[in-house]
Amino acid sequence: MAEVLKVSRSGFYAYLARPVSDRQRENEILLEKIKKIHQKSKGIYGYPRIADDLKDQAGEAPAPSKNRVYRLMREAGIKAKTVKKYKATTNSNHDLPVAENLLNREFTADKPNQKWVSDITYVWTDEGGLYLAGVMDLCGRTIVGFSMANHMRKSLVINALNQAIGRTKAGEGLLVHSDRGVQYASHAYQEVLKKNGFKCSMSRRGNCWDNAPMESFWGKLKQEWLYGNRFRTRDEAKAAIFEYIEIFYNRRRKHSSNNYKVPMNFMKAA
Protein backbone atom coordinates (compact mmCIF):
# COMPACT_ATOMS: atom_id res chain seq x y z
CA MET A 1 0.00 0.00 0.00
CA ALA A 2 2.88 2.38 0.83
CA GLU A 3 4.33 1.78 -2.65
CA VAL A 4 0.96 2.43 -4.32
CA LEU A 5 0.56 5.71 -2.42
CA LYS A 6 4.21 6.57 -3.12
CA VAL A 7 5.04 7.26 0.53
CA SER A 8 7.62 5.75 2.83
CA ARG A 9 6.72 2.63 4.78
CA SER A 10 7.46 4.34 8.09
CA GLY A 11 5.32 7.32 7.13
CA PHE A 12 2.42 5.06 6.14
CA TYR A 13 2.46 3.20 9.47
CA ALA A 14 2.75 6.47 11.34
CA TYR A 15 -0.41 7.66 9.55
CA LEU A 16 -2.29 4.51 10.57
CA ALA A 17 -1.24 4.94 14.20
CA ARG A 18 -2.22 8.59 14.31
CA PRO A 19 -5.24 9.16 16.60
CA VAL A 20 -8.47 10.38 15.09
CA SER A 21 -9.02 14.11 15.66
CA ASP A 22 -11.96 15.39 17.67
CA ARG A 23 -13.33 17.10 14.57
CA GLN A 24 -13.20 13.90 12.56
CA ARG A 25 -14.94 11.98 15.34
CA GLU A 26 -17.64 14.67 15.53
CA ASN A 27 -18.15 14.43 11.76
CA GLU A 28 -18.54 10.66 11.96
CA ILE A 29 -21.22 11.00 14.65
CA LEU A 30 -22.92 13.80 12.73
CA LEU A 31 -22.92 11.77 9.51
CA GLU A 32 -24.71 8.90 11.29
CA LYS A 33 -27.39 11.34 12.44
CA ILE A 34 -27.69 12.69 8.89
CA LYS A 35 -28.13 9.17 7.51
CA LYS A 36 -30.87 8.37 10.03
CA ILE A 37 -32.82 11.55 9.20
CA HIS A 38 -32.39 10.93 5.46
CA GLN A 39 -33.59 7.33 5.78
CA LYS A 40 -36.53 8.32 7.99
CA SER A 41 -37.67 10.76 5.30
CA LYS A 42 -37.36 7.96 2.72
CA GLY A 43 -34.66 9.89 0.90
CA ILE A 44 -36.81 12.99 0.49
CA TYR A 45 -34.90 15.46 2.66
CA GLY A 46 -31.95 17.43 1.29
CA TYR A 47 -29.40 19.30 3.36
CA PRO A 48 -31.60 22.33 4.33
CA ARG A 49 -34.30 20.18 5.95
CA ILE A 50 -31.77 17.81 7.49
CA ALA A 51 -29.86 20.76 8.97
CA ASP A 52 -33.15 22.07 10.37
CA ASP A 53 -33.93 18.67 11.94
CA LEU A 54 -30.46 18.60 13.50
CA LYS A 55 -31.12 22.06 14.89
CA ASP A 56 -34.31 20.78 16.53
CA GLN A 57 -32.42 17.82 18.01
CA ALA A 58 -29.64 20.04 19.35
CA GLY A 59 -31.98 22.11 21.51
CA GLU A 60 -29.87 24.70 23.34
CA ALA A 61 -26.58 23.19 22.13
CA PRO A 62 -24.83 24.60 19.02
CA ALA A 63 -26.21 23.05 15.82
CA PRO A 64 -24.12 22.20 12.73
CA SER A 65 -24.27 24.73 9.91
CA LYS A 66 -26.02 24.02 6.62
CA ASN A 67 -22.67 24.21 4.83
CA ARG A 68 -21.22 21.50 7.07
CA VAL A 69 -24.24 19.25 6.56
CA TYR A 70 -24.05 19.85 2.79
CA ARG A 71 -20.34 18.98 2.70
CA LEU A 72 -20.76 15.75 4.68
CA MET A 73 -23.72 14.68 2.55
CA ARG A 74 -21.83 15.43 -0.66
CA GLU A 75 -18.78 13.46 0.49
CA ALA A 76 -21.00 10.52 1.51
CA GLY A 77 -23.01 10.65 -1.74
CA ILE A 78 -26.30 11.35 0.06
CA LYS A 79 -28.81 13.20 -2.14
CA ALA A 80 -32.45 14.24 -1.96
CA LYS A 81 -34.98 13.05 -4.49
CA THR A 82 -35.72 15.63 -7.19
CA VAL A 83 -39.22 16.64 -8.23
CA LYS A 84 -40.36 16.35 -11.84
CA LYS A 85 -43.19 18.23 -13.54
CA TYR A 86 -46.41 16.38 -14.33
CA LYS A 87 -49.03 17.16 -16.93
CA ALA A 88 -52.45 18.50 -16.01
CA THR A 89 -55.44 16.18 -16.46
CA THR A 90 -58.44 18.50 -16.45
CA ASN A 91 -60.31 19.44 -19.62
CA SER A 92 -60.99 23.16 -20.10
CA ASN A 93 -62.62 22.80 -23.53
CA HIS A 94 -66.25 23.41 -22.57
CA ASP A 95 -68.97 26.06 -22.82
CA LEU A 96 -69.57 26.49 -19.08
CA PRO A 97 -68.94 29.88 -17.42
CA VAL A 98 -65.45 30.41 -15.99
CA ALA A 99 -64.44 32.67 -13.11
CA GLU A 100 -61.93 35.50 -13.05
CA ASN A 101 -58.44 34.79 -11.71
CA LEU A 102 -58.99 36.47 -8.34
CA LEU A 103 -56.07 34.69 -6.70
CA ASN A 104 -53.67 36.18 -9.26
CA ARG A 105 -50.71 34.13 -7.98
CA GLU A 106 -50.95 35.60 -4.47
CA PHE A 107 -49.97 32.29 -2.87
CA THR A 108 -49.71 33.46 0.75
CA ALA A 109 -52.32 33.57 3.51
CA ASP A 110 -52.02 34.91 7.07
CA LYS A 111 -54.72 32.66 8.52
CA PRO A 112 -56.41 29.35 7.66
CA ASN A 113 -59.52 29.34 5.46
CA GLN A 114 -58.60 32.51 3.56
CA LYS A 115 -57.34 30.92 0.31
CA TRP A 116 -57.63 27.36 -0.96
CA VAL A 117 -56.25 25.91 -4.20
CA SER A 118 -57.40 22.67 -5.80
CA ASP A 119 -56.55 20.40 -8.70
CA ILE A 120 -56.76 16.86 -10.13
CA THR A 121 -54.01 14.38 -10.95
CA TYR A 122 -53.80 10.64 -11.56
CA VAL A 123 -51.70 7.61 -10.67
CA TRP A 124 -51.41 4.54 -12.89
CA THR A 125 -52.10 1.06 -11.49
CA ASP A 126 -52.43 -2.41 -13.03
CA GLU A 127 -56.20 -1.99 -12.70
CA GLY A 128 -56.10 1.33 -14.58
CA GLY A 129 -55.95 4.98 -13.57
CA LEU A 130 -56.64 6.24 -10.06
CA TYR A 131 -57.70 9.88 -10.06
CA LEU A 132 -56.99 12.16 -7.11
CA ALA A 133 -58.48 15.57 -6.33
CA GLY A 134 -56.85 17.69 -3.64
CA VAL A 135 -57.60 20.91 -1.77
CA MET A 136 -54.73 22.87 -0.19
CA ASP A 137 -54.95 25.70 2.33
CA LEU A 138 -52.31 28.26 1.35
CA CYS A 139 -51.76 29.01 5.03
CA GLY A 140 -49.15 26.36 5.75
CA ARG A 141 -49.73 24.51 2.44
CA THR A 142 -51.76 21.87 4.31
CA ILE A 143 -53.90 19.43 2.33
CA VAL A 144 -57.30 19.92 3.96
CA GLY A 145 -59.32 17.71 1.63
CA PHE A 146 -58.80 15.01 -0.98
CA SER A 147 -60.79 12.39 -2.84
CA MET A 148 -59.84 9.36 -4.95
CA ALA A 149 -61.82 7.41 -7.56
CA ASN A 150 -61.48 5.45 -10.82
CA HIS A 151 -62.94 8.41 -12.72
CA MET A 152 -62.53 12.17 -12.88
CA ARG A 153 -66.18 13.23 -12.94
CA LYS A 154 -67.43 16.27 -11.05
CA SER A 155 -68.20 14.16 -7.96
CA LEU A 156 -64.44 13.66 -7.48
CA VAL A 157 -63.76 17.36 -6.90
CA ILE A 158 -67.01 17.91 -5.00
CA ASN A 159 -66.12 15.14 -2.54
CA ALA A 160 -62.66 16.66 -1.95
CA LEU A 161 -64.21 20.11 -1.41
CA ASN A 162 -66.86 18.77 0.98
CA GLN A 163 -64.21 16.93 2.99
CA ALA A 164 -62.23 20.16 3.32
CA ILE A 165 -65.35 22.06 4.42
CA GLY A 166 -66.24 19.39 6.99
CA ARG A 167 -62.73 19.33 8.44
CA THR A 168 -62.13 23.06 8.67
CA LYS A 169 -65.64 24.53 9.11
CA ALA A 170 -64.58 27.25 6.67
CA GLY A 171 -66.94 30.21 6.46
CA GLU A 172 -68.04 32.88 4.01
CA GLY A 173 -65.49 34.86 2.07
CA LEU A 174 -63.05 31.99 1.49
CA LEU A 175 -61.38 32.17 -1.93
CA VAL A 176 -61.30 28.78 -3.70
CA HIS A 177 -59.02 28.62 -6.74
CA SER A 178 -58.75 25.93 -9.43
CA ASP A 179 -58.06 25.60 -13.11
CA ARG A 180 -60.99 26.06 -15.50
CA GLY A 181 -61.64 22.33 -15.97
CA VAL A 182 -65.15 21.15 -16.65
CA GLN A 183 -65.39 19.56 -13.19
CA TYR A 184 -64.75 22.90 -11.45
CA ALA A 185 -66.96 24.86 -13.84
CA SER A 186 -69.86 22.41 -13.42
CA HIS A 187 -73.11 23.70 -11.94
CA ALA A 188 -72.96 21.17 -9.10
CA TYR A 189 -69.49 22.28 -7.96
CA GLN A 190 -70.35 25.95 -8.29
CA GLU A 191 -73.49 25.36 -6.24
CA VAL A 192 -71.38 24.05 -3.32
CA LEU A 193 -69.25 27.20 -3.46
CA LYS A 194 -72.31 29.43 -3.61
CA LYS A 195 -74.06 27.59 -0.76
CA ASN A 196 -71.08 28.17 1.53
CA GLY A 197 -70.47 31.77 0.51
CA PHE A 198 -67.11 31.02 -1.09
CA LYS A 199 -65.54 33.11 -3.87
CA CYS A 200 -64.51 31.23 -7.00
CA SER A 201 -61.21 31.90 -8.79
CA MET A 202 -59.87 30.13 -11.88
CA SER A 203 -56.52 30.04 -13.67
CA ARG A 204 -56.05 31.55 -17.07
CA ARG A 205 -56.35 29.11 -19.95
CA GLY A 206 -53.38 26.76 -20.23
CA ASN A 207 -51.41 28.51 -17.47
CA CYS A 208 -50.25 26.00 -14.85
CA TRP A 209 -48.29 28.71 -12.99
CA ASP A 210 -51.59 30.23 -11.84
CA ASN A 211 -52.04 27.11 -9.68
CA ALA A 212 -48.37 26.51 -8.87
CA PRO A 213 -48.74 25.28 -5.24
CA MET A 214 -50.97 22.37 -6.23
CA GLU A 215 -48.79 21.53 -9.24
CA SER A 216 -45.79 21.51 -6.92
CA PHE A 217 -47.59 19.25 -4.44
CA TRP A 218 -48.43 16.69 -7.12
CA GLY A 219 -44.77 16.63 -8.11
CA LYS A 220 -43.71 16.00 -4.51
CA LEU A 221 -46.27 13.24 -4.03
CA LYS A 222 -45.25 11.38 -7.16
CA GLN A 223 -41.50 11.86 -7.07
CA GLU A 224 -40.99 11.52 -3.33
CA TRP A 225 -43.48 8.76 -2.56
CA LEU A 226 -44.93 7.00 -5.60
CA TYR A 227 -42.14 6.98 -8.19
CA GLY A 228 -40.63 3.52 -8.71
CA ASN A 229 -43.57 1.67 -7.14
CA ARG A 230 -45.85 -0.63 -9.11
CA PHE A 231 -49.38 -0.71 -7.74
CA ARG A 232 -51.29 -3.89 -8.57
CA THR A 233 -54.61 -2.43 -7.46
CA ARG A 234 -56.14 0.99 -6.94
CA ASP A 235 -56.50 0.16 -3.25
CA GLU A 236 -52.70 -0.22 -2.97
CA ALA A 237 -52.22 3.19 -4.55
CA LYS A 238 -54.91 4.71 -2.31
CA ALA A 239 -53.12 3.42 0.80
CA ALA A 240 -49.80 4.90 -0.34
CA ILE A 241 -51.39 8.27 -1.14
CA PHE A 242 -53.24 8.37 2.19
CA GLU A 243 -50.00 7.63 4.05
CA TYR A 244 -48.14 10.42 2.25
CA ILE A 245 -50.80 13.07 2.75
CA GLU A 246 -52.12 12.34 6.22
CA ILE A 247 -49.10 10.85 7.97
CA PHE A 248 -46.03 12.27 6.25
CA TYR A 249 -46.76 15.48 4.33
CA ASN A 250 -49.26 17.19 6.64
CA ARG A 251 -47.69 16.12 9.93
CA ARG A 252 -43.98 15.42 9.36
CA ARG A 253 -42.62 16.97 6.17
CA LYS A 254 -40.96 20.34 6.68
CA HIS A 255 -41.99 22.84 4.00
CA SER A 256 -39.57 25.47 2.74
CA SER A 257 -42.33 28.06 2.26
CA ASN A 258 -43.20 27.65 5.97
CA ASN A 259 -39.63 28.39 7.05
CA TYR A 260 -39.18 24.62 7.37
CA LYS A 261 -42.16 24.10 9.65
CA VAL A 262 -44.58 21.19 9.22
CA PRO A 263 -47.73 22.29 7.29
CA MET A 264 -50.27 21.38 9.96
CA ASN A 265 -48.19 22.88 12.77
CA PHE A 266 -47.76 26.10 10.80
CA MET A 267 -51.49 26.34 10.13
CA LYS A 268 -52.41 25.68 13.77
CA ALA A 269 -49.95 28.33 14.97
CA ALA A 270 -51.46 30.83 12.54
C-alpha positions as CSV (number, residue, x, y, z in Angstrom):
1,M,0.0,0.0,0.0
2,A,2.9,2.4,0.8
3,E,4.3,1.8,-2.7
4,V,1.0,2.4,-4.3
5,L,0.6,5.7,-2.4
6,K,4.2,6.6,-3.1
7,V,5.0,7.3,0.5
8,S,7.6,5.8,2.8
9,R,6.7,2.6,4.8
10,S,7.5,4.3,8.1
11,G,5.3,7.3,7.1
12,F,2.4,5.1,6.1
13,Y,2.5,3.2,9.5
14,A,2.8,6.5,11.3
15,Y,-0.4,7.7,9.6
16,L,-2.3,4.5,10.6
17,A,-1.2,4.9,14.2
18,R,-2.2,8.6,14.3
19,P,-5.2,9.2,16.6
20,V,-8.5,10.4,15.1
21,S,-9.0,14.1,15.7
22,D,-12.0,15.4,17.7
23,R,-13.3,17.1,14.6
24,Q,-13.2,13.9,12.6
25,R,-14.9,12.0,15.3
26,E,-17.6,14.7,15.5
27,N,-18.1,14.4,11.8
28,E,-18.5,10.7,12.0
29,I,-21.2,11.0,14.7
30,L,-22.9,13.8,12.7
31,L,-22.9,11.8,9.5
32,E,-24.7,8.9,11.3
33,K,-27.4,11.3,12.4
34,I,-27.7,12.7,8.9
35,K,-28.1,9.2,7.5
36,K,-30.9,8.4,10.0
37,I,-32.8,11.5,9.2
38,H,-32.4,10.9,5.5
39,Q,-33.6,7.3,5.8
40,K,-36.5,8.3,8.0
41,S,-37.7,10.8,5.3
42,K,-37.4,8.0,2.7
43,G,-34.7,9.9,0.9
44,I,-36.8,13.0,0.5
45,Y,-34.9,15.5,2.7
46,G,-32.0,17.4,1.3
47,Y,-29.4,19.3,3.4
48,P,-31.6,22.3,4.3
49,R,-34.3,20.2,6.0
50,I,-31.8,17.8,7.5
51,A,-29.9,20.8,9.0
52,D,-33.2,22.1,10.4
53,D,-33.9,18.7,11.9
54,L,-30.5,18.6,13.5
55,K,-31.1,22.1,14.9
56,D,-34.3,20.8,16.5
57,Q,-32.4,17.8,18.0
58,A,-29.6,20.0,19.3
59,G,-32.0,22.1,21.5
60,E,-29.9,24.7,23.3
61,A,-26.6,23.2,22.1
62,P,-24.8,24.6,19.0
63,A,-26.2,23.0,15.8
64,P,-24.1,22.2,12.7
65,S,-24.3,24.7,9.9
66,K,-26.0,24.0,6.6
67,N,-22.7,24.2,4.8
68,R,-21.2,21.5,7.1
69,V,-24.2,19.2,6.6
70,Y,-24.1,19.8,2.8
71,R,-20.3,19.0,2.7
72,L,-20.8,15.8,4.7
73,M,-23.7,14.7,2.5
74,R,-21.8,15.4,-0.7
75,E,-18.8,13.5,0.5
76,A,-21.0,10.5,1.5
77,G,-23.0,10.6,-1.7
78,I,-26.3,11.4,0.1
79,K,-28.8,13.2,-2.1
80,A,-32.4,14.2,-2.0
81,K,-35.0,13.1,-4.5
82,T,-35.7,15.6,-7.2
83,V,-39.2,16.6,-8.2
84,K,-40.4,16.4,-11.8
85,K,-43.2,18.2,-13.5
86,Y,-46.4,16.4,-14.3
87,K,-49.0,17.2,-16.9
88,A,-52.4,18.5,-16.0
89,T,-55.4,16.2,-16.5
90,T,-58.4,18.5,-16.5
91,N,-60.3,19.4,-19.6
92,S,-61.0,23.2,-20.1
93,N,-62.6,22.8,-23.5
94,H,-66.2,23.4,-22.6
95,D,-69.0,26.1,-22.8
96,L,-69.6,26.5,-19.1
97,P,-68.9,29.9,-17.4
98,V,-65.5,30.4,-16.0
99,A,-64.4,32.7,-13.1
100,E,-61.9,35.5,-13.1
101,N,-58.4,34.8,-11.7
102,L,-59.0,36.5,-8.3
103,L,-56.1,34.7,-6.7
104,N,-53.7,36.2,-9.3
105,R,-50.7,34.1,-8.0
106,E,-50.9,35.6,-4.5
107,F,-50.0,32.3,-2.9
108,T,-49.7,33.5,0.8
109,A,-52.3,33.6,3.5
110,D,-52.0,34.9,7.1
111,K,-54.7,32.7,8.5
112,P,-56.4,29.4,7.7
113,N,-59.5,29.3,5.5
114,Q,-58.6,32.5,3.6
115,K,-57.3,30.9,0.3
116,W,-57.6,27.4,-1.0
117,V,-56.3,25.9,-4.2
118,S,-57.4,22.7,-5.8
119,D,-56.5,20.4,-8.7
120,I,-56.8,16.9,-10.1
121,T,-54.0,14.4,-10.9
122,Y,-53.8,10.6,-11.6
123,V,-51.7,7.6,-10.7
124,W,-51.4,4.5,-12.9
125,T,-52.1,1.1,-11.5
126,D,-52.4,-2.4,-13.0
127,E,-56.2,-2.0,-12.7
128,G,-56.1,1.3,-14.6
129,G,-56.0,5.0,-13.6
130,L,-56.6,6.2,-10.1
131,Y,-57.7,9.9,-10.1
132,L,-57.0,12.2,-7.1
133,A,-58.5,15.6,-6.3
134,G,-56.9,17.7,-3.6
135,V,-57.6,20.9,-1.8
136,M,-54.7,22.9,-0.2
137,D,-54.9,25.7,2.3
138,L,-52.3,28.3,1.4
139,C,-51.8,29.0,5.0
140,G,-49.1,26.4,5.7
141,R,-49.7,24.5,2.4
142,T,-51.8,21.9,4.3
143,I,-53.9,19.4,2.3
144,V,-57.3,19.9,4.0
145,G,-59.3,17.7,1.6
146,F,-58.8,15.0,-1.0
147,S,-60.8,12.4,-2.8
148,M,-59.8,9.4,-4.9
149,A,-61.8,7.4,-7.6
150,N,-61.5,5.4,-10.8
151,H,-62.9,8.4,-12.7
152,M,-62.5,12.2,-12.9
153,R,-66.2,13.2,-12.9
154,K,-67.4,16.3,-11.0
155,S,-68.2,14.2,-8.0
156,L,-64.4,13.7,-7.5
157,V,-63.8,17.4,-6.9
158,I,-67.0,17.9,-5.0
159,N,-66.1,15.1,-2.5
160,A,-62.7,16.7,-2.0
161,L,-64.2,20.1,-1.4
162,N,-66.9,18.8,1.0
163,Q,-64.2,16.9,3.0
164,A,-62.2,20.2,3.3
165,I,-65.3,22.1,4.4
166,G,-66.2,19.4,7.0
167,R,-62.7,19.3,8.4
168,T,-62.1,23.1,8.7
169,K,-65.6,24.5,9.1
170,A,-64.6,27.3,6.7
171,G,-66.9,30.2,6.5
172,E,-68.0,32.9,4.0
173,G,-65.5,34.9,2.1
174,L,-63.1,32.0,1.5
175,L,-61.4,32.2,-1.9
176,V,-61.3,28.8,-3.7
177,H,-59.0,28.6,-6.7
178,S,-58.7,25.9,-9.4
179,D,-58.1,25.6,-13.1
180,R,-61.0,26.1,-15.5
181,G,-61.6,22.3,-16.0
182,V,-65.2,21.1,-16.6
183,Q,-65.4,19.6,-13.2
184,Y,-64.7,22.9,-11.5
185,A,-67.0,24.9,-13.8
186,S,-69.9,22.4,-13.4
187,H,-73.1,23.7,-11.9
188,A,-73.0,21.2,-9.1
189,Y,-69.5,22.3,-8.0
190,Q,-70.4,25.9,-8.3
191,E,-73.5,25.4,-6.2
192,V,-71.4,24.1,-3.3
193,L,-69.2,27.2,-3.5
194,K,-72.3,29.4,-3.6
195,K,-74.1,27.6,-0.8
196,N,-71.1,28.2,1.5
197,G,-70.5,31.8,0.5
198,F,-67.1,31.0,-1.1
199,K,-65.5,33.1,-3.9
200,C,-64.5,31.2,-7.0
201,S,-61.2,31.9,-8.8
202,M,-59.9,30.1,-11.9
203,S,-56.5,30.0,-13.7
204,R,-56.0,31.6,-17.1
205,R,-56.3,29.1,-20.0
206,G,-53.4,26.8,-20.2
207,N,-51.4,28.5,-17.5
208,C,-50.2,26.0,-14.8
209,W,-48.3,28.7,-13.0
210,D,-51.6,30.2,-11.8
211,N,-52.0,27.1,-9.7
212,A,-48.4,26.5,-8.9
213,P,-48.7,25.3,-5.2
214,M,-51.0,22.4,-6.2
215,E,-48.8,21.5,-9.2
216,S,-45.8,21.5,-6.9
217,F,-47.6,19.3,-4.4
218,W,-48.4,16.7,-7.1
219,G,-44.8,16.6,-8.1
220,K,-43.7,16.0,-4.5
221,L,-46.3,13.2,-4.0
222,K,-45.2,11.4,-7.2
223,Q,-41.5,11.9,-7.1
224,E,-41.0,11.5,-3.3
225,W,-43.5,8.8,-2.6
226,L,-44.9,7.0,-5.6
227,Y,-42.1,7.0,-8.2
228,G,-40.6,3.5,-8.7
229,N,-43.6,1.7,-7.1
230,R,-45.9,-0.6,-9.1
231,F,-49.4,-0.7,-7.7
232,R,-51.3,-3.9,-8.6
233,T,-54.6,-2.4,-7.5
234,R,-56.1,1.0,-6.9
235,D,-56.5,0.2,-3.3
236,E,-52.7,-0.2,-3.0
237,A,-52.2,3.2,-4.6
238,K,-54.9,4.7,-2.3
239,A,-53.1,3.4,0.8
240,A,-49.8,4.9,-0.3
241,I,-51.4,8.3,-1.1
242,F,-53.2,8.4,2.2
243,E,-50.0,7.6,4.1
244,Y,-48.1,10.4,2.2
245,I,-50.8,13.1,2.7
246,E,-52.1,12.3,6.2
247,I,-49.1,10.9,8.0
248,F,-46.0,12.3,6.2
249,Y,-46.8,15.5,4.3
250,N,-49.3,17.2,6.6
251,R,-47.7,16.1,9.9
252,R,-44.0,15.4,9.4
253,R,-42.6,17.0,6.2
254,K,-41.0,20.3,6.7
255,H,-42.0,22.8,4.0
256,S,-39.6,25.5,2.7
257,S,-42.3,28.1,2.3
258,N,-43.2,27.7,6.0
259,N,-39.6,28.4,7.0
260,Y,-39.2,24.6,7.4
261,K,-42.2,24.1,9.7
262,V,-44.6,21.2,9.2
263,P,-47.7,22.3,7.3
264,M,-50.3,21.4,10.0
265,N,-48.2,22.9,12.8
266,F,-47.8,26.1,10.8
267,M,-51.5,26.3,10.1
268,K,-52.4,25.7,13.8
269,A,-49.9,28.3,15.0
270,A,-51.5,30.8,12.5
